[in-house]
């Protein structure tokens, strides 16, 4: 009688299947992947462009913080801070808009420009209107009579306008 059981010498190794590929098998997934990469690159480009275009805002806010810290350390510098605010806002606007739209504006026309282009900082622009219409033309004695609360309100309004204005 023959032995029906194979011996170990007659057994062959189990054939292993090929490893599963990480590459998608259909073209649709490759197209979707390429689109996602393109969208990610486009968003990164837009973010970098936005960052560089808004550098003037960061610089203006840093200067405003320095003015505010100077005023808080020495409250008698209120008049100097108040005379520096309109110049700071004007430089910020000159960085955002063409020179011919900004440089020649003063008084009521400049106040209207600030309100018109305030974006989501309308409250700040309304508070800045008297600053650019009247305060910038007062002497140091008149500016010294402005209350510390009003100085802080004007600093905060300037901050809101710098952060929130919308350039076209």
Secondary structure, 3 states (H helix, E strand, C coil): CCCCCCCHHHCCCCCCCCCCCCCCCCHHHHHHHHHHHHHHHHHHHHHHHHHHHCHHHHHHHHHHHHHHHHHHHCHHHHHHHHHHHHHHHHHHHHHHCCHHHHCCCCHHHHHHHHHHCCCCCHHHHHHHHHHHHCHHHCCHHHHHCCCHHHHHHHHHHHHHHHHHCCCC
